[in-house]
Amino acid sequence: MKLPIRLSKSSREPIYHQIENQIKTLIASGQLITGDPLPSIRVLAKELEISSITIRKAYQNLEYNGFIQTSQGKGTFVAEVDPDMKAHMASQEVEEAILKAISTAKQHELSNEEILTMFKSLLQKEEKR
């Protein structure tokens, strides 16, 4: 299974953390479900063209936090994640995206009112889809 992971080498966020966050998002959104197999460390490292040590660190953190489980000789699989945890992760991700958008708007010197008007307009457009 090929994971839709995109890395930004110019980001300040460490690569292993980008991988962790994207796998958590795939789990929280239901794109990866309990029992789904994940690529081996070597395979994912080759796909992403990065060190297997980086993948190992991401997988270890994900396993430590209960998102994945490794079975010796069988592979790495998505663990059962509490629905409340999934909802919290989704909420946290949306909040981070909104904060980033606000920061970008402030860099372009938009006022709070302009930002709010833009947000409401975009929300209305999305509702009409």
Sequence and secondary structure as in RCSB ss.txt:
>XXXX:A:sequence
MKLPIRLSKSSREPIYHQIENQIKTLIASGQLITGDPLPSIRVLAKELEISSITIRKAYQNLEYNGFIQTSQGKG
TFVAEVDPDMKAHMASQEVEEAILKAISTAKQHELSNEEILTMFKSLLQKEEKR
>XXXX:A:secstr
        TTSSS HHHHHHHHHHHHHHTTSS TT EE  HHHHHHHHTS HHHHHHHHHHHHHTTSEEEETTTE
EEE    HHHHHHHHHHHHHHHHHHHHHHHHHTT  HHHHHHHHHHHHHHHHH 
